[in-house]
Amino acid sequence: MVIRDEPYFLLRIRLKILILLIANSAAVPVEQAGEDLWQKRKVLKQALRRIFIMQHGRIAVPSLDAGGLDGKRAGHFGHCDVFTLVDVKEGEITKVTTIPNQTHVQGGCMVPVNLLASHNVNSLIVGGIGMRPLMGFRQVGIDVYYDAVRPEIKSVVDDLIAGNLPLIGDNQVCGGGGA
């Protein structure tokens, strides 16, 4: 691959293709980038970060009862019994633990955000979440992925590691309190 001798327009085309490929594999909307190369660099960096985290990170899944990899997911993150924490290294699950959800009152949505941030979580898989906690997770650097269909923890964790779960969109949040 020769880059130094290529005309500028060919470099731009290569950059666009690279951004599309990486962004698609990391569920990053490329439309965010527009035509600004600096913005495209930011989107590319974000996509690479997500790919790395999917392969080397800590995933949290709101869970019912005792949780664990063979457990069932809670429909709304704030109403779970425990969080199942899944450590991933080189695309393989290396450790599974659980932590109890902390009690919080209506409007106290930052309690679970701070709990998961304090346990070094990089990614969260939800079936439902309100806008306030979603913004909190974004502020602390935890990516929130969405799957509202499957109740099994292992299947959604495997899909996230493989890069097959989408980031939750602002239009997919619920009204709060599990509504």
Residue, then its C-alpha position, 0 to 999 in steps of 0.5 A: m500500500v503506497i500512500r506517499d505518492e498517491p494524489y490527495f483525492l485517492l487518499r480521501i477515498r481510502l480514508k472514506i472507505l476505511i472509516l465506513l468499514i471500521a464504523n460499520s463494524a463498531a456500530v458508529p453512525v458515519e453520518q455524524a462525521g459529515e465532510d470535515l476530516w477532523q470530525k471523521r478522525k474523531v468518528l474513526k477514533q471512536a469506532l476503534r475504541r469501541i472495537f477495542i472495548m468489545q475485545h478487551g473490556r468489561i461488559a455489564v448486563p442488568s440481570l434478574d435473580a442471581g444473574g451470571l452468564d446463564g441468567k436472564r436479563a432484566g427488561h430495564f436496567g434500573h429495575c434489575d436485581v444484580f449486574t452481571l459483569v463480563d470481562v473480555k480479553e482478546g475476544e474471549i470471556t475470561k471472568v464473570t461476576t455479579i454485583p447487587n444493584q443499589t437502591h435508588v429512588q425515582g429521579g436518582c438515576m446516577v446511582p447505577v451509573n456511578l456504581l458501574a463506573s466505579h467497577n470499570v465497566n466499558s459497555l452496558i447492554v440494556g433492553g430499556i433505559g431512560m434518557r437521564p441515565l443514558m446521558g450519565f453513561r455517556q458522560v462517564g464513557i460507558d457505551v450503551y448497547y441495545d437489545a430488547v428482544r432476547p432475555e438470555i445474557k450469554s447470547v447478547v454478550d456474545d453478540l456484543i463481542a462479535g460487534n453485532l449489537p447497535l448502540i442505543g439511539d436517543n429515540q429508543v429510550c423509555g420515559g424513565g422508571g421503567a415506563 
